[in-house]
Every structure is written in C-alpha cells, then in structure tokens.
Amino acid sequence: MEQNTGKMNLTELLDYQSNSVVSRVLLKKSTGTITVFAFDEGEGLSEHTAPFDAYVQILDGEAEIIISSKPVILKCGEMIIMPANEPHSVKAISRFKMLLVMIRS
C-alpha cells in the first residue's frame, strides 16, 4: 500500500454510494490502521468484536453506535472509543462518514 504523506481532506476522500458502505485504508501498520468509511443512510455493520481498541470520529452526518448493548448517537465532530473485545455495531441514521483508528497492542 502506498502511503500518502500529502495534505488530505478526510470528508472528500470517499464519495457516498447508494445502498453501500465504502472504505479507504489510509495507513496500515502492525501497530494499527487508519480507515475512512462512508455509509449510505440505513446501512451499517452488524454486531461484532475486535481484539483492539478503536477510536471513531464522525466526519459528516449522524450514526448510531451500539457498544455492549448501549446505543450512542454521534453527530459530525463527535467521537467515541470502542474498547477491545466489546461487542459493537454501527448504523447510519443519515448518510455519514467516519474515521476509524484501530490501535493494536
């Protein structure tokens, strides 16, 4: 994967696609990853777990993130930490974009 070291606008890296979730990996290392996602309204990721802590920041729109059965509504500019090994899911209330930073330890 080629690493871009230039200036980027996160909200412009991905376009929304109808009835889809799209993603673009910006950085992938043994210590973690940085990925941008774009979710069409109503789309989501079903409940799953990850062995790493994750930082999620909403870049555009509004999402519901459920962590260990506790729903949280996040809007543009807001963030949340998803703890390792906790079940979580993501759903687009409206079209939204997010930055996901996975920290491996």
KOLGU-4560 file (N, C-alpha, C; in nm, 3 decimals, padded with zeros to 5 digits):
<recs>
<n_xx: 00.084 n_yy: -00.118 n_zz: 00.000 ca_xx: 00.000 ca_yy: 00.000 ca_zz: 00.000 c_xx: 00.089 c_yy: 00.124 c_zz: 00.000 mol: A seq: 1 type: MET>
<n_xx: 00.061 n_yy: 00.214 n_zz: -00.090 ca_xx: 00.138 ca_yy: 00.338 ca_zz: -00.099 c_xx: 00.089 c_yy: 00.437 c_zz: 00.006 mol: A seq: 2 type: GLU>
<n_xx: 00.183 n_yy: 00.493 n_zz: 00.081 ca_xx: 00.146 ca_yy: 00.587 ca_zz: 00.186 c_xx: 00.148 c_yy: 00.729 c_zz: 00.131 mol: A seq: 3 type: GLN>
<n_xx: 00.038 n_yy: 00.800 n_zz: 00.146 ca_xx: 00.027 ca_yy: 00.939 ca_zz: 00.103 c_xx: 00.071 c_yy: 01.027 c_zz: 00.219 mol: A seq: 4 type: ASN>
<n_xx: 00.173 n_yy: 01.106 n_zz: 00.197 ca_xx: 00.222 ca_yy: 01.195 ca_zz: 00.302 c_xx: 00.178 c_yy: 01.339 c_zz: 00.279 mol: A seq: 5 type: THR>
<n_xx: 00.096 n_yy: 01.361 n_zz: 00.177 ca_xx: 00.048 ca_yy: 01.497 ca_zz: 00.147 c_xx: -00.077 c_yy: 01.532 c_zz: 00.225 mol: A seq: 6 type: GLY>
<n_xx: -00.116 n_yy: 01.654 n_zz: 00.211 ca_xx: -00.236 ca_yy: 01.707 ca_zz: 00.275 c_xx: -00.361 c_yy: 01.640 c_zz: 00.219 mol: A seq: 7 type: LYS>
<n_xx: -00.456 n_yy: 01.604 n_zz: 00.308 ca_xx: -00.580 ca_yy: 01.540 ca_zz: 00.266 c_xx: -00.698 c_yy: 01.601 c_zz: 00.341 mol: A seq: 8 type: MET>
<n_xx: -00.814 n_yy: 01.606 n_zz: 00.278 ca_xx: -00.938 ca_yy: 01.645 ca_zz: 00.342 c_xx: -01.018 c_yy: 01.516 c_zz: 00.362 mol: A seq: 9 type: ASN>
<n_xx: -01.034 n_yy: 01.474 n_zz: 00.487 ca_xx: -01.096 ca_yy: 01.344 ca_zz: 00.515 c_xx: -01.236 c_yy: 01.330 c_zz: 00.457 mol: A seq: 10 type: LEU>
<n_xx: -01.314 n_yy: 01.437 n_zz: 00.459 ca_xx: -01.453 ca_yy: 01.427 ca_zz: 00.411 c_xx: -01.460 c_yy: 01.415 c_zz: 00.259 mol: A seq: 11 type: THR>
<n_xx: -01.351 n_yy: 01.447 n_zz: 00.190 ca_xx: -01.350 ca_yy: 01.440 ca_zz: 00.044 c_xx: -01.281 c_yy: 01.315 c_zz: -00.010 mol: A seq: 12 type: GLU>
<n_xx: -01.231 n_yy: 01.228 n_zz: 00.076 ca_xx: -01.158 ca_yy: 01.110 ca_zz: 00.031 c_xx: -01.248 c_yy: 01.002 c_zz: -00.027 mol: A seq: 13 type: LEU>
<n_xx: -01.374 n_yy: 01.000 n_zz: 00.016 ca_xx: -01.470 ca_yy: 00.899 ca_zz: -00.030 c_xx: -01.601 c_yy: 00.965 c_zz: -00.068 mol: A seq: 14 type: LEU>
<n_xx: -01.664 n_yy: 00.914 n_zz: -00.172 ca_xx: -01.799 ca_yy: 00.956 ca_zz: -00.207 c_xx: -01.898 c_yy: 00.854 c_zz: -00.152 mol: A seq: 15 type: ASP>
<n_xx: -02.017 n_yy: 00.900 n_zz: -00.119 ca_xx: -02.123 ca_yy: 00.809 ca_zz: -00.079 c_xx: -02.164 c_yy: 00.726 c_zz: -00.201 mol: A seq: 16 type: TYR>
<n_xx: -02.200 n_yy: 00.600 n_zz: -00.177 ca_xx: -02.253 ca_yy: 00.514 ca_zz: -00.282 c_xx: -02.387 c_yy: 00.460 c_zz: -00.234 mol: A seq: 17 type: GLN>
<n_xx: -02.486 n_yy: 00.463 n_zz: -00.322 ca_xx: -02.620 ca_yy: 00.421 ca_zz: -00.289 c_xx: -02.623 c_yy: 00.279 c_zz: -00.233 mol: A seq: 18 type: SER>
<n_xx: -02.694 n_yy: 00.261 n_zz: -00.120 ca_xx: -02.714 ca_yy: 00.131 ca_zz: -00.056 c_xx: -02.583 c_yy: 00.060 c_zz: -00.022 mol: A seq: 19 type: ASN>
<n_xx: -02.479 n_yy: 00.137 n_zz: 00.015 ca_xx: -02.348 ca_yy: 00.076 ca_zz: 00.037 c_xx: -02.273 c_yy: 00.138 c_zz: 00.154 mol: A seq: 20 type: SER>
<n_xx: -02.173 n_yy: 00.063 n_zz: 00.198 ca_xx: -02.071 ca_yy: 00.111 ca_zz: 00.290 c_xx: -01.940 c_yy: 00.100 c_zz: 00.213 mol: A seq: 21 type: VAL>
<n_xx: -01.867 n_yy: 00.210 n_zz: 00.202 ca_xx: -01.739 ca_yy: 00.208 ca_zz: 00.132 c_xx: -01.630 c_yy: 00.253 c_zz: 00.229 mol: A seq: 22 type: VAL>
<n_xx: -01.509 n_yy: 00.205 n_zz: 00.204 ca_xx: -01.399 ca_yy: 00.241 ca_zz: 00.293 c_xx: -01.270 c_yy: 00.259 c_zz: 00.215 mol: A seq: 23 type: SER>
<n_xx: -01.179 n_yy: 00.332 n_zz: 00.278 ca_xx: -01.046 ca_yy: 00.353 ca_zz: 00.220 c_xx: -00.944 c_yy: 00.351 c_zz: 00.334 mol: A seq: 24 type: ARG>
<n_xx: -00.850 n_yy: 00.258 n_zz: 00.325 ca_xx: -00.745 ca_yy: 00.248 ca_zz: 00.425 c_xx: -00.639 c_yy: 00.354 c_zz: 00.394 mol: A seq: 25 type: VAL>
<n_xx: -00.612 n_yy: 00.438 n_zz: 00.494 ca_xx: -00.513 ca_yy: 00.544 ca_zz: 00.477 c_xx: -00.375 c_yy: 00.502 c_zz: 00.527 mol: A seq: 26 type: LEU>
<n_xx: -00.374 n_yy: 00.417 n_zz: 00.629 ca_xx: -00.247 ca_yy: 00.372 ca_zz: 00.686 c_xx: -00.268 c_yy: 00.234 c_zz: 00.747 mol: A seq: 27 type: LEU>
<n_xx: -00.177 n_yy: 00.143 n_zz: 00.717 ca_xx: -00.187 ca_yy: 00.007 ca_zz: 00.771 c_xx: -00.048 c_yy: -00.033 c_zz: 00.819 mol: A seq: 28 type: LYS>
<n_xx: -00.036 n_yy: -00.051 n_zz: 00.949 ca_xx: 00.090 ca_yy: -00.090 ca_zz: 01.012 c_xx: 00.062 c_yy: -00.205 c_zz: 01.109 mol: A seq: 29 type: LYS>
<n_xx: 00.166 n_yy: -00.270 n_zz: 01.155 ca_xx: 00.147 ca_yy: -00.377 ca_zz: 01.253 c_xx: 00.091 c_yy: -00.322 c_zz: 01.385 mol: A seq: 30 type: SER>
<n_xx: 00.109 n_yy: -00.193 n_zz: 01.409 ca_xx: 00.062 ca_yy: -00.130 ca_zz: 01.533 c_xx: -00.080 c_yy: -00.074 c_zz: 01.522 mol: A seq: 31 type: THR>
<n_xx: -00.138 n_yy: -00.071 n_zz: 01.401 ca_xx: -00.274 ca_yy: -00.022 ca_zz: 01.386 c_xx: -00.306 c_yy: 00.022 c_zz: 01.245 mol: A seq: 32 type: GLY>
<n_xx: -00.430 n_yy: 00.066 n_zz: 01.227 ca_xx: -00.476 ca_yy: 00.113 ca_zz: 01.097 c_xx: -00.556 c_yy: 00.241 c_zz: 01.112 mol: A seq: 33 type: THR>
<n_xx: -00.561 n_yy: 00.318 n_zz: 01.003 ca_xx: -00.647 ca_yy: 00.436 ca_zz: 00.993 c_xx: -00.729 c_yy: 00.418 c_zz: 00.866 mol: A seq: 34 type: ILE>
<n_xx: -00.862 n_yy: 00.421 n_zz: 00.883 ca_xx: -00.952 ca_yy: 00.397 ca_zz: 00.771 c_xx: -01.065 c_yy: 00.499 c_zz: 00.773 mol: A seq: 35 type: THR>
<n_xx: -01.105 n_yy: 00.545 n_zz: 00.655 ca_xx: -01.220 ca_yy: 00.634 ca_zz: 00.640 c_xx: -01.334 c_yy: 00.552 c_zz: 00.580 mol: A seq: 36 type: VAL>
<n_xx: -01.455 n_yy: 00.568 n_zz: 00.634 ca_xx: -01.574 ca_yy: 00.498 ca_zz: 00.586 c_xx: -01.680 c_yy: 00.599 c_zz: 00.544 mol: A seq: 37 type: PHE>
<n_xx: -01.762 n_yy: 00.561 n_zz: 00.446 ca_xx: -01.882 ca_yy: 00.636 ca_zz: 00.407 c_xx: -01.999 c_yy: 00.538 c_zz: 00.405 mol: A seq: 38 type: ALA>
<n_xx: -02.103 n_yy: 00.566 n_zz: 00.484 ca_xx: -02.221 ca_yy: 00.481 ca_zz: 00.496 c_xx: -02.341 c_yy: 00.552 c_zz: 00.434 mol: A seq: 39 type: PHE>
<n_xx: -02.413 n_yy: 00.486 n_zz: 00.347 ca_xx: -02.539 ca_yy: 00.541 ca_zz: 00.298 c_xx: -02.643 c_yy: 00.528 c_zz: 00.409 mol: A seq: 40 type: ASP>
<n_xx: -02.745 n_yy: 00.612 n_zz: 00.405 ca_xx: -02.850 ca_yy: 00.608 ca_zz: 00.508 c_xx: -02.908 c_yy: 00.468 c_zz: 00.522 mol: A seq: 41 type: GLU>
<n_xx: -02.921 n_yy: 00.422 n_zz: 00.647 ca_xx: -02.977 ca_yy: 00.291 ca_zz: 00.675 c_xx: -02.877 c_yy: 00.177 c_zz: 00.669 mol: A seq: 42 type: GLY>
<n_xx: -02.759 n_yy: 00.200 n_zz: 00.615 ca_xx: -02.657 ca_yy: 00.096 ca_zz: 00.607 c_xx: -02.582 c_yy: 00.085 c_zz: 00.738 mol: A seq: 43 type: GLU>
<n_xx: -02.511 n_yy: -00.024 n_zz: 00.758 ca_xx: -02.437 ca_yy: -00.039 ca_zz: 00.883 c_xx: -02.345 c_yy: -00.159 c_zz: 00.883 mol: A seq: 44 type: GLY>
<n_xx: -02.289 n_yy: -00.183 n_zz: 00.999 ca_xx: -02.205 ca_yy: -00.300 ca_zz: 01.025 c_xx: -02.271 c_yy: -00.376 c_zz: 01.139 mol: A seq: 45 type: LEU>
<n_xx: -02.297 n_yy: -00.503 n_zz: 01.118 ca_xx: -02.364 ca_yy: -00.583 ca_zz: 01.221 c_xx: -02.272 c_yy: -00.602 c_zz: 01.342 mol: A seq: 46 type: SER>
<n_xx: -02.331 n_yy: -00.645 n_zz: 01.451 ca_xx: -02.257 ca_yy: -00.660 ca_zz: 01.576 c_xx: -02.138 c_yy: -00.755 c_zz: 01.558 mol: A seq: 47 type: GLU>
<n_xx: -02.025 n_yy: -00.711 n_zz: 01.609 ca_xx: -01.902 ca_yy: -00.790 ca_zz: 01.603 c_xx: -01.810 c_yy: -00.743 c_zz: 01.716 mol: A seq: 48 type: HIS>
<n_xx: -01.699 n_yy: -00.810 n_zz: 01.732 ca_xx: -01.598 ca_yy: -00.767 ca_zz: 01.828 c_xx: -01.466 c_yy: -00.753 c_zz: 01.754 mol: A seq: 49 type: THR>
<n_xx: -01.375 n_yy: -00.679 n_zz: 01.813 ca_xx: -01.240 ca_yy: -00.663 ca_zz: 01.759 c_xx: -01.143 c_yy: -00.674 c_zz: 01.876 mol: A seq: 50 type: ALA>
<n_xx: -01.028 n_yy: -00.732 n_zz: 01.852 ca_xx: -00.933 ca_yy: -00.751 ca_zz: 01.962 c_xx: -00.851 c_yy: -00.625 c_zz: 01.995 mol: A seq: 51 type: PRO>
<n_xx: -00.890 n_yy: -00.511 n_zz: 01.937 ca_xx: -00.815 ca_yy: -00.388 ca_zz: 01.955 c_xx: -00.907 c_yy: -00.273 c_zz: 01.995 mol: A seq: 52 type: PHE>
<n_xx: -00.855 n_yy: -00.178 n_zz: 02.070 ca_xx: -00.928 ca_yy: -00.055 ca_zz: 02.097 c_xx: -00.942 c_yy: 00.023 c_zz: 01.966 mol: A seq: 53 type: ASP>
<n_xx: -01.052 n_yy: 00.097 n_zz: 01.954 ca_xx: -01.075 ca_yy: 00.173 ca_zz: 01.832 c_xx: -01.130 c_yy: 00.311 c_zz: 01.865 mol: A seq: 54 type: ALA>
<n_xx: -01.081 n_yy: 00.411 n_zz: 01.794 ca_xx: -01.127 ca_yy: 00.549 ca_zz: 01.803 c_xx: -01.213 c_yy: 00.575 c_zz: 01.680 mol: A seq: 55 type: TYR>
<n_xx: -01.335 n_yy: 00.624 n_zz: 01.700 ca_xx: -01.425 ca_yy: 00.658 ca_zz: 01.589 c_xx: -01.461 c_yy: 00.805 c_zz: 01.600 mol: A seq: 56 type: VAL>
<n_xx: -01.442 n_yy: 00.878 n_zz: 01.490 ca_xx: -01.483 ca_yy: 01.019 ca_zz: 01.485 c_xx: -01.576 c_yy: 01.037 c_zz: 01.366 mol: A seq: 57 type: GLN>
<n_xx: -01.690 n_yy: 01.099 n_zz: 01.390 ca_xx: -01.787 ca_yy: 01.125 ca_zz: 01.284 c_xx: -01.742 c_yy: 01.251 c_zz: 01.208 mol: A seq: 58 type: ILE>
<n_xx: -01.729 n_yy: 01.237 n_zz: 01.077 ca_xx: -01.682 ca_yy: 01.346 ca_zz: 00.991 c_xx: -01.796 c_yy: 01.419 c_zz: 00.922 mol: A seq: 59 type: LEU>
<n_xx: -01.911 n_yy: 01.351 n_zz: 00.908 ca_xx: -02.025 ca_yy: 01.406 ca_zz: 00.836 c_xx: -02.146 c_yy: 01.321 c_zz: 00.872 mol: A seq: 60 type: ASP>
<n_xx: -02.262 n_yy: 01.381 n_zz: 00.889 ca_xx: -02.385 ca_yy: 01.306 ca_zz: 00.911 c_xx: -02.405 c_yy: 01.262 c_zz: 01.055 mol: A seq: 61 type: GLY>
<n_xx: -02.484 n_yy: 01.153 n_zz: 01.072 ca_xx: -02.523 ca_yy: 01.106 ca_zz: 01.204 c_xx: -02.531 c_yy: 00.954 c_zz: 01.207 mol: A seq: 62 type: GLU>
<n_xx: -02.477 n_yy: 00.895 n_zz: 01.314 ca_xx: -02.472 ca_yy: 00.749 ca_zz: 01.326 c_xx: -02.516 c_yy: 00.704 c_zz: 01.465 mol: A seq: 63 type: ALA>
<n_xx: -02.563 n_yy: 00.580 n_zz: 01.471 ca_xx: -02.587 ca_yy: 00.515 ca_zz: 01.599 c_xx: -02.481 c_yy: 00.406 c_zz: 01.613 mol: A seq: 64 type: GLU>
<n_xx: -02.407 n_yy: 00.414 n_zz: 01.723 ca_xx: -02.309 ca_yy: 00.311 ca_zz: 01.754 c_xx: -02.353 c_yy: 00.245 c_zz: 01.884 mol: A seq: 65 type: ILE>
<n_xx: -02.363 n_yy: 00.113 n_zz: 01.880 ca_xx: -02.403 ca_yy: 00.038 ca_zz: 01.998 c_xx: -02.281 c_yy: -00.039 c_zz: 02.048 mol: A seq: 66 type: ILE>
<n_xx: -02.245 n_yy: -00.015 n_zz: 02.174 ca_xx: -02.133 ca_yy: -00.085 ca_zz: 02.236 c_xx: -02.187 c_yy: -00.158 c_zz: 02.359 mol: A seq: 67 type: ILE>
<n_xx: -02.171 n_yy: -00.288 n_zz: 02.361 ca_xx: -02.221 ca_yy: -00.371 ca_zz: 02.472 c_xx: -02.366 c_yy: -00.340 c_zz: 02.505 mol: A seq: 68 type: SER>
<n_xx: -02.450 n_yy: -00.336 n_zz: 02.402 ca_xx: -02.595 ca_yy: -00.313 ca_zz: 02.412 c_xx: -02.633 c_yy: -00.171 c_zz: 02.453 mol: A seq: 69 type: SER>
<n_xx: -02.538 n_yy: -00.077 n_zz: 02.456 ca_xx: -02.568 ca_yy: 00.061 ca_zz: 02.493 c_xx: -02.557 c_yy: 00.150 c_zz: 02.369 mol: A seq: 70 type: LYS>
<n_xx: -02.671 n_yy: 00.203 n_zz: 02.318 ca_xx: -02.667 ca_yy: 00.287 ca_zz: 02.198 c_xx: -02.620 c_yy: 00.429 c_zz: 02.229 mol: A seq: 71 type: PRO>
<n_xx: -02.544 n_yy: 00.483 n_zz: 02.135 ca_xx: -02.497 ca_yy: 00.621 ca_zz: 02.143 c_xx: -02.518 c_yy: 00.684 c_zz: 02.005 mol: A seq: 72 type: VAL>
<n_xx: -02.579 n_yy: 00.802 n_zz: 02.002 ca_xx: -02.596 ca_yy: 00.876 ca_zz: 01.877 c_xx: -02.479 c_yy: 00.974 c_zz: 01.866 mol: A seq: 73 type: ILE>
<n_xx: -02.410 n_yy: 00.969 n_zz: 01.752 ca_xx: -02.297 ca_yy: 01.058 ca_zz: 01.728 c_xx: -02.323 c_yy: 01.141 c_zz: 01.604 mol: A seq: 74 type: LEU>
<n_xx: -02.288 n_yy: 01.269 n_zz: 01.613 ca_xx: -02.303 ca_yy: 01.363 ca_zz: 01.501 c_xx: -02.166 c_yy: 01.415 c_zz: 01.460 mol: A seq: 75 type: LYS>
<n_xx: -02.164 n_yy: 01.487 n_zz: 01.351 ca_xx: -02.041 ca_yy: 01.544 ca_zz: 01.297 c_xx: -01.958 c_yy: 01.611 c_zz: 01.406 mol: A seq: 76 type: CYS>
<n_xx: -01.831 n_yy: 01.574 n_zz: 01.414 ca_xx: -01.739 ca_yy: 01.631 ca_zz: 01.511 c_xx: -01.729 c_yy: 01.555 c_zz: 01.641 mol: A seq: 77 type: GLY>
<n_xx: -01.821 n_yy: 01.460 n_zz: 01.664 ca_xx: -01.819 ca_yy: 01.384 ca_zz: 01.788 c_xx: -01.741 c_yy: 01.253 c_zz: 01.769 mol: A seq: 78 type: GLU>
<n_xx: -01.692 n_yy: 01.199 n_zz: 01.881 ca_xx: -01.613 ca_yy: 01.077 ca_zz: 01.876 c_xx: -01.646 c_yy: 00.986 c_zz: 01.992 mol: A seq: 79 type: MET>
<n_xx: -01.600 n_yy: 00.861 n_zz: 01.980 ca_xx: -01.617 ca_yy: 00.763 ca_zz: 02.086 c_xx: -01.503 c_yy: 00.662 c_zz: 02.077 mol: A seq: 80 type: ILE>
<n_xx: -01.470 n_yy: 00.604 n_zz: 02.191 ca_xx: -01.372 ca_yy: 00.495 ca_zz: 02.196 c_xx: -01.450 c_yy: 00.364 c_zz: 02.208 mol: A seq: 81 type: ILE>
<n_xx: -01.421 n_yy: 00.268 n_zz: 02.122 ca_xx: -01.480 ca_yy: 00.136 ca_zz: 02.131 c_xx: -01.374 c_yy: 00.043 c_zz: 02.193 mol: A seq: 82 type: MET>
<n_xx: -01.396 n_yy: -00.004 n_zz: 02.315 ca_xx: -01.296 ca_yy: -00.088 ca_zz: 02.382 c_xx: -01.278 c_yy: -00.223 c_zz: 02.313 mol: A seq: 83 type: PRO>
<n_xx: -01.158 n_yy: -00.275 n_zz: 02.321 ca_xx: -01.127 ca_yy: -00.407 ca_zz: 02.266 c_xx: -01.220 c_yy: -00.513 c_zz: 02.326 mol: A seq: 84 type: ALA>
<n_xx: -01.258 n_yy: -00.608 n_zz: 02.243 ca_xx: -01.336 ca_yy: -00.727 ca_zz: 02.282 c_xx: -01.478 c_yy: -00.698 c_zz: 02.329 mol: A seq: 85 type: ASN>
<n_xx: -01.526 n_yy: -00.575 n_zz: 02.313 ca_xx: -01.665 ca_yy: -00.542 ca_zz: 02.347 c_xx: -01.749 c_yy: -00.550 c_zz: 02.218 mol: A seq: 86 type: GLU>
<n_xx: -01.864 n_yy: -00.618 n_zz: 02.221 ca_xx: -01.947 ca_yy: -00.624 ca_zz: 02.101 c_xx: -01.998 c_yy: -00.485 c_zz: 02.063 mol: A seq: 87 type: PRO>
<n_xx: -01.993 n_yy: -00.455 n_zz: 01.933 ca_xx: -02.039 ca_yy: -00.324 ca_zz: 01.887 c_xx: -02.095 c_yy: -00.336 c_zz: 01.745 mol: A seq: 88 type: HIS>
<n_xx: -02.182 n_yy: -00.241 n_zz: 01.712 ca_xx: -02.239 ca_yy: -00.233 ca_zz: 01.578 c_xx: -02.252 c_yy: -00.086 c_zz: 01.540 mol: A seq: 89 type: SER>
<n_xx: -02.270 n_yy: -00.062 n_zz: 01.410 ca_xx: -02.277 ca_yy: 00.075 ca_zz: 01.357 c_xx: -02.393 c_yy: 00.082 c_zz: 01.260 mol: A seq: 90 type: VAL>
<n_xx: -02.474 n_yy: 00.191 n_zz: 01.269 ca_xx: -02.584 ca_yy: 00.210 ca_zz: 01.174 c_xx: -02.595 c_yy: 00.357 c_zz: 01.138 mol: A seq: 91 type: LYS>
<n_xx: -02.617 n_yy: 00.383 n_zz: 01.010 ca_xx: -02.631 ca_yy: 00.520 ca_zz: 00.961 c_xx: -02.773 c_yy: 00.570 c_zz: 00.983 mol: A seq: 92 type: ALA>
<n_xx: -02.789 n_yy: 00.670 n_zz: 01.069 ca_xx: -02.919 ca_yy: 00.736 ca_zz: 01.086 c_xx: -02.945 c_yy: 00.821 c_zz: 00.963 mol: A seq: 93 type: ILE>
<n_xx: -02.843 n_yy: 00.893 n_zz: 00.921 ca_xx: -02.839 ca_yy: 00.961 ca_zz: 00.791 c_xx: -02.707 c_yy: 00.921 c_zz: 00.727 mol: A seq: 94 type: SER>
<n_xx: -02.687 n_yy: 00.957 n_zz: 00.602 ca_xx: -02.556 ca_yy: 00.930 ca_zz: 00.543 c_xx: -02.449 c_yy: 00.986 c_zz: 00.636 mol: A seq: 95 type: ARG>
<n_xx: -02.344 n_yy: 00.908 n_zz: 00.658 ca_xx: -02.237 ca_yy: 00.961 ca_zz: 00.743 c_xx: -02.102 c_yy: 00.906 c_zz: 00.701 mol: A seq: 96 type: PHE>
<n_xx: -02.000 n_yy: 00.982 n_zz: 00.738 ca_xx: -01.861 ca_yy: 00.940 ca_zz: 00.717 c_xx: -01.793 c_yy: 00.937 c_zz: 00.852 mol: A seq: 97 type: LYS>
<n_xx: -01.702 n_yy: 00.839 n_zz: 00.867 ca_xx: -01.629 ca_yy: 00.828 ca_zz: 00.994 c_xx: -01.484 c_yy: 00.794 c_zz: 00.970 mol: A seq: 98 type: MET>
<n_xx: -01.404 n_yy: 00.836 n_zz: 01.066 ca_xx: -01.263 ca_yy: 00.798 ca_zz: 01.070 c_xx: -01.248 c_yy: 00.691 c_zz: 01.177 mol: A seq: 99 type: LEU>
<n_xx: -01.189 n_yy: 00.580 n_zz: 01.144 ca_xx: -01.167 ca_yy: 00.470 ca_zz: 01.237 c_xx: -01.017 c_yy: 00.452 c_zz: 01.255 mol: A seq: 100 type: LEU>
<n_xx: -00.972 n_yy: 00.462 n_zz: 01.380 ca_xx: -00.831 ca_yy: 00.439 ca_zz: 01.412 c_xx: -00.826 c_yy: 00.318 c_zz: 01.505 mol: A seq: 101 type: VAL>
<n_xx: -00.768 n_yy: 00.209 n_zz: 01.457 ca_xx: -00.753 ca_yy: 00.087 ca_zz: 01.537 c_xx: -00.614 c_yy: 00.085 c_zz: 01.595 mol: A seq: 102 type: MET>
<n_xx: -00.606 n_yy: 00.065 n_zz: 01.726 ca_xx: -00.478 ca_yy: 00.061 ca_zz: 01.797 c_xx: -00.452 c_yy: -00.083 c_zz: 01.840 mol: A seq: 103 type: ILE>
<n_xx: -00.350 n_yy: -00.142 n_zz: 01.786 ca_xx: -00.314 ca_yy: -00.280 ca_zz: 01.822 c_xx: -00.211 c_yy: -00.277 c_zz: 01.934 mol: A seq: 104 type: ARG>
<n_xx: -00.229 n_yy: -00.364 n_zz: 02.032 ca_xx: -00.132 ca_yy: -00.367 ca_zz: 02.141 c_xx: -00.104 c_yy: -00.510 c_zz: 02.181 mol: A seq: 105 type: SER>
</recs>
